[in-house]
Amino acid sequence: MTQTRGGSSYWQLVGRQFARNRLALWSLFALGLLATLAASADLIAGNKPLYMKYRDQTYFPAFRQYLVHTGLGDWPKELRRRKNLKRLKTEARVMPPIPYGPSEIVLGEKYAPPSANHLLGTDRLGRDVLSGIIHGSRYALVIGLVSVGISLLIGVMLGALAGYFGGGTDLLLARLFELWSAIPAIFLIITAATFFPPSLFFIMIIIGLTGWVTIARLTRSQFLHVRNYEYVEAARALGCATPRVIWRHILPNAIAPVLVPATFGVGLAILAESGLSFLGIGVPAETITWGAILAGARSNASAWWLAVAPGLAIFITVTLYNLVGDGLRDALDPKMPGSDANLT
């Protein structure tokens, strides 16, 4: 690990510098709360009881649902055929704070405005919007993180090869970067949508494939800068294989600046998914995402809550990621006033 003045590691100094940016730190904390909300969505908004007593037996359906979804368990025999546990006559039960599932249709509640029963109203089918927003946060985070992970994998790999080998390899890959960036992302997405049915996997792949060029170029420039450092020459002299030199010695010391566009990329991926779902070429229709909820506002302009609620969720989440990215960028910049992250 690279050491700096005072014996602290580079990443420890970056962490201290980042912590000085209160706005970025609170934004990171807010994203942690959002991740917690997404992970516990079934316990906050759902149509399965948190606790239920049925035929003198005690059950925890909302918690059990996690085991069922992950394949680690199954429903008890007594509940396996009960599709709607809310209608089940029980001795006692405790429902989540928002007792509606994201896909649950409430009869007679189409386009219901915000009220005590539905805090953010309902959509054209009678589904609770707040429940959809909470469960939609799962898709927003998963799509954002996985898409950026794909971009990082492709961009770092190609950028590292171009920067390390240089010469003809660099020239060939640089032309590839230029060619790929010249293709409009929306053209690529629409073309791919004609060949593949809407799916969560498809949307993550296609967003990831449109965002790797910036990462590749930045990785290339970092490798061009670092590849002639003394410790890299020493690794070569000791007979280290080229893959080990690239991934073990250069990459850990070149990856820091790449994390900044990756952080911004998560927010952009969430924004892209919302836009594609709004246009109807994103995730399947039965998948409740923020973009899908927002698309419902097109069919009824008077249902303002269908635009405001998911719009605010998208705006706040993207803004939080951008603030974290700004803080990370400043923490990695040794020229920032008061920075102690510069190496010696």
PyMOL commands that set and color helices and strands:
alter all, ss='L'
color gray80, all
select helices_A, chain A and resi 5-7+10-20+22-39+41-44+61-69+85-87+129-165+167-182+185-195+200-209+213-226+230-237+242-254+256-279+290-299+305-332
alter helices_A, ss='H'
color red, helices_A
select strands_A, chain A and resi 51-54+57-59+92-94
alter strands_A, ss='S'
color yellow, strands_A
deselect
rebuild
show_as cartoon
